[in-house]
Each structure stands twice: as C-alpha cells, then as structure tokens.
Amino acid sequence: MIWLWLALAAAGFGFVLLVAGLGHLLGGRPLRASGHLASGAPLAVFGCAAALLGVNVQSFARLTHEGPVALVSVRSLDPKASLYVVTVERLDAPVRQQTCVLQGDEWVLSGRVQKWKPWANMLGLDATYTLDQISNMYFTAARGNGQRITACDIAGRPPDVDRYVPPQWLDWLAAQSYSVERRFGSANYMPLADGAIYRVLITQSGFNAEPVNDIARTANARRP
C-alpha cells in the first residue's frame, strides 16, 4: 500500500509541475515552462500508470482474501453406529472450543455471510460472517432418509452492543451501507473420519474447508 501512495504522490506532483509549466508558458516564460513540462509530463504519466497497476493488484488481493475461521477435529466414538466426537476450535476469536457428537458420514459447518461489493473490498472490507451450527450429513439422500439429525449450536453469544442498541437501529444502519452486495447462507462439509483434522476458511464467496492431515486428505479422496 505504501508504494501505491507514493505513486499517487508522484502523479500529483507531476500534475502540479504541468500546471506550473502551463502557467509559465502563458506568462511568456518559455524556457522555464519547457523545464516544468518536460519533467511534469512523464512524472504524471508514470505515476498514474503505477497507481492504476497498484489498484488492480490491490483489488485482486482483496477479492481473493482468505481468513482462518476454525479447526475441526474428528474422533470416532462408535464406529458401528457412525458416531463421532467433533471438536470445533475457533481461529478467529479468543480460545473457544466446543465439542459435539455427530452421527453420519460427514460434518457440515454453516453460517451467514455478508458479501461486499468489489470497490469496498479494495478499501479493505472483507466478507463478514457469523457461524450458526455444525451438523451431520450422509453421503447420499437414500442413506440419510430416516436417520436422525445431530447438531450443535456454535453461534456464540451476540455482541454486547446488541443489548444496548435497538434492533431497528441496527437494521437501519445496515440498510444505509450501500456497499453491501448480498447476504447469504454458506455451508461446507467434509467426511467424518477418526483422527481427521480440517481447517475452515472464510473467502469473499463464503466458507471453504480443506484437509489438514493425511487422514483427512485420504478420507476426502475416498468420499463417494
């Protein structure tokens, strides 16, 4: 970002020299005008070009931003009944661990995401989110039909400000933030396997999960 501001400063200084050169030219001082124009023109052009390149790079960096959300660890509890103990360790907050017993073939972590428009991403506003729950899923609908749902709430308590600010005010403030593109639900799922560890990330498009250890990678590769 520093070199982007330097490029903008160089472009601005170049424009100042150009304006000064035009002033000298109109004032009948051609020699002084030529010096200002000769130095100001390339400085302004190259400064603008570097600034545009910097904005483009910054835009790409913000739009592909990924942030850590949680580590999901799996331990088998009853293989015959497909029961697993799943531990969710938040990576985006102070130490916060929750365990949940899930029955099934896969875990599903879900939440709500607020996506900003590209120009807001360039200003540093990455996708914001809240987690809702972690629940179970089966490899196929036929396998899951008639099976029970197992889930745990991982949303956590609402921000302290919610206790003091009326919800109508919060809704109004959100409505006035014209940079919001959309709000949507997002979920990621991975296989339940004894000893598997996964990392959940937030991207500008929603949640994403990836295997961390070999057990998780093998389970994911074998998933139907």
N, C-alpha and C positions, 0 to 999 in steps of 0.2 A: 504493500500500500504506500510506503514511503516514496518509492520511485515513481509511483503514479502521481503523487502530489508534486514531486519535483518536475515531472513532465508538464503538468498543468502550469506550474510556476514559470517554466521556461517558455511555454507558449504565451502566457500572459505578458511576460517581459518582452517577447518578440513583437507582440501587437503594440505594446507601448512604444517600442522603437519605430515601428511602422508609422504610427500616428505622428510621432515626433518628426520623422522624416518627411511626411506629407506636409506638416506644418512649416518646416524649413523650406520645402520646395515652393509652397505658396508664398512664403515670405521673401523669396528671391535669394535664397542661400543654397544654391545647387550643390556645392561641394559638401557642405555639412549634411544636406539631405541625402546625397548618394551614400555617405557612410552609414547613416542610420537605416536606410532602406536595404543596403547590402547585408547588413548584419541582422536586421529585424526580420526580414522575409524568411530566410532559411530557419532561423530560430523558431519562428511562429509555426512554420510548416512541420518541421521535425518534432516540435513539442506537441502539436496537435496529433500527429501520427502516433507518437509514443503513448499519448494519453488514451487514444482510441484503442490501441493494442492492449493497454493495461485494463481498460474497462471490459474488453472482450475476455481476457484471461480471468479477471475477477468474476465475471458473470459465470463462466464455465466452472470455476472453483466453487462458487456458492451453490449453483444448481446441482452439483454432484456431491455436495456435502453429506457426510455420514457421521452420526454421533452414536456412541455406545448407550444402550438402554439397560440391558440385563444379561446375566449369565444364567442359563437354565441347565441344571444338573439332574440327572435321572438315576434312580436306584431301584432295582427290582424288589418288590415286596412279596408277590405271589405269582410266579410265572404261569401257573395253570389257569389262574383267574385273570391274567393280564393286568395285575395291579402293580402300580409303580408309585414310588415317592418322588415327587418332583420339587426341587428347591429353586426358587427364583431369587437371585441376588441382584438387587438394583445397582447399576453402574452410574446412574445419573443423579444420585442423591446420597446423603449420608448413609452409613451402613444400615441396610434394611433387607432382611431375609425373611422369606415366607416359604413354608412347605405345604404341599398339597398332595393328597392321594388321588391319583387318576387311574381309571380303568379303560383300557383301549389299546389302540395301535400307535396313536400319535398325540402329541400335546399341541394345543392351539393357544397362542397368546394374542389377545385382541385389545384394541383401544380406539380412541378417536384422534384424528389428525386434522390440524388446521394448516392448509397449504397457502403460501403467499404467492403473489404474482412475481414474475421474473425480475422486474425492476426493484421490488422490495428485497428479493434475495441478494441482489447486488449491493444493497445497503447493509446487508448483514442479517436480515430477518430470515432465519432458517425455519423449516417446518416445526410447529409446536404440537404437542401431543399430551394425552393422558392415557394411562393404562386402565383397562377395565377388569379383565379376568383371564385366568388360564383354565382351559377346559380340555376335554378329551375328544378324540375323533377316531374313526376307523378307516381302514384302507379303502373300503367300498361301502356303498349305501346298504347293500344286501347284508353285509357283515354287521353293520351298525343298527339295522332295524330291530327294535325290541330291546336293545341294550340300554342300560341306564346312563344318564348324563352325570358326569362327575366334574365339578368345577370349584374354583376358589376365587374370591374377590381379592384383587391386588391393586385396586384403585388408590388405596390410602385415603387419608383424611383430606378434605378440601382445604385450600389456602385460608389462612387466618383472616385475610381481607374479606372473604365471603361472609364472615359473621357480622361484619360491620357495614358493608355496602349492600343496599337493597338489590335483589337480582334484576329488577327492572333497569337500574342504573348500569349494571354490568352489560346487559343486553343492548342498551342504547349505545354504550361506548364501543361495543363490538360492531354494531351496525354502522357507526361513523368511521370505522377504519376501512376506508375504501380499497385498501390494498389487498384485502382478503380475496382469494380466488374461490376457494371452496372448503367445506368441512366434510369429512367422510370417515366412515369406519374402516379400519385396517386390521388385518389378522395375518399371522404367519404360523406355520405348523411344521413340525419335524417329528421323526419316528421316536417312539419310546423304546429305549434300549438300555440295559443295565450298564452303568458306568459312562454313559454318553454325556457330553457337555456341549452346549450350544451357546452362541453369542447372538443376541438380538440387537439390531441397529435401527436407527431412525434415519430415513433418507428424505429427500424432498418429495418423494412419491408415496411414502408410507413406511411400514415396518418391513424389515428384511431379517432373515436368520441364516446363520452359517455354522457348520460343524466346527468344533474347536479341536477335538482329539480324534484319534484313529477309530475308536469305537463309534463315535457319532458319524464320521465320514463313511465307514463301512455300512452302517445302518441306513444312511441316506442313499447310498449307491444301490442297496438291495431293495429299496422301497418299490412296491409294485407301481 
